[in-house]
Amino acid sequence: MTFQPTPRQLTAIKAALFLLTLLPALHYAHGLWSDSLGANPIEALTRGMGIWTLNFLFLTLCVSPLRKLSGWHWLLRLRRMLGLTAFAYGCLHLLTYLWLDQFWDVDAIARDIWKRPFITVGATAFLLMLPLALTSSHAAIRSLGGKRWQSLHRAVYAVAILGVVHYLWLVKRVALLDPIIYALVLAILLGWRVVERIRLNGPWPTRSTPPAVQPVVFMKRDAAAALGVPKKR
Amino acid sequence: MLIRRPPDLLPSEITPEPLARGRRALLKGLGAGAALAGLGLPQISQAGSLGTLRPSPLSSDEKLTPLKSVTGYNNFYEFGTDKEDPARHAPGRLKTQPWTVTVEGEIKRPRTFSIDDLLKLAPLEERIYRMRCVEGWSMVIPWVGFPLAELIRQVEPNGQARFVEFVTLADPQQMPGVRSPLLDWPYVEGLRLDEAQHPLTLLAVGLYGEVLPAQNGAPIRLVVPWKYGFKSAKSIVRIRFVREQPRSTWMKAGPSEYGFYSNVNPAVDHPRWSQATERRIGEFIKRKTLPFNGYADQVAGLYSGMDLRRFF
């Protein structure tokens, strides 16, 4: 039942996964090329890159639960690629906004980030992703130390929450269904972690140190940590 | 059938060649419609051409947005929230025959018009208008219709009428989106009486020389070119003349985001995005949005003395 790929198989799985992560980008590139993204291709592209950022973030967050439920510990070896793919789509999403929506008008961009809460939230999510992407290498894990690296990378929960808030906030209320579905999926992914914590450590009031059962609590602390933690001691 | 223009036209007013060819091809495909058009009788029961149309000095001379975009990229939430949903779901589902429009309220001659009555109410004109959506995109659309003022004259508002309310069809059988509770159906819009009587305000029954496609608000819709697109209610079934300012569907949904006037105004941002620029569909670089969507010369006088930041 428990499948354990050989190193060669794992390499093949990784290569296949890498090709799969390119598919959405290829789809949109082809759509631009063949003018099949509808009447407003730039909007479709911006939206598409945003949605795929969330999709890959969610896939990244699926790794731990899937690993626990299936016993396939090797799934962990795929997590970095999924996370970096989310970051790559986040970069493309940001790029479409900065270039195709604002045409590098620094004043307009600054005003937008300041005045529009959904853009503020999106920009914050992107900034929080940066240190995670920069510390994704084995060398970074070693130099940070596993514990510190792990607590830094808990910022991914904040990124996902901010990403969904960004989505919820930007749509008109008639179009709320899709972002609500994303919010529910995220609630399940984060809720599973809370339940696991409680199951392993008992109900949190009995513990001596406050556990991070509420994502909001550690989100704030980690958000600060993510921006303030130096790369090296 | 090409629109005959006055002989003193500027080179910029000539329809670009590919577009003109597109229109001809479009009309050629309409055997029966074109035959009817030859008789000069507007006939909405047949899909197709609306016959000989009067050109209008109020038309824009800008490059038209391709028909494919005009009919394929729509906000018509009764048929779904994606831009492509109306084109996918409205044709075939929306029954536009028979269709009546009830005109009532503070008027001397209340009446229910059939769509054929409305087509004979005034000569049909082609009006090429800019259309600016509140979401930040715009089009140039050759509408076919007649001034709402013509209808208003016939029903004779009494001294109490100050506003006009437009109620649109909300039939869950035909319109899957109406089952969603996220908006307060039916879709309601409103204008001040003087806005409704303005010569630019159009009741449209067609576009690109043809009967209005279902996804564009068939069989009859409002077009108010100096206001954001959502003011131009689609598939109208009731027009009420009232004393009090109507509460439109979008005002109920988001009072801080959508005002009664909703005049296109680059200086007043939507709370969630800037209205300073717009993307003309088919163009890459965004354009600057013009006050009153470029119709300030004709309509700014309607709002003299009003604080347009407050009455947004």
Interface residues (C-beta under 8 A of the other chain):
Chain A: G38 A39 N40 I42 E43 L100 D101 F103 A108 R111 D112 K115 R116 P117 F118 W169 L170 K172 R173 V174 A175 L176 L177
Chain B: K68 S69 G72 Y73 Y77 T81 K83 E84 W137 G177 S180 L182 L183 A253 G254 D269 R272 W273 S274 A276 R279 I281 G282 F284 I285 K286
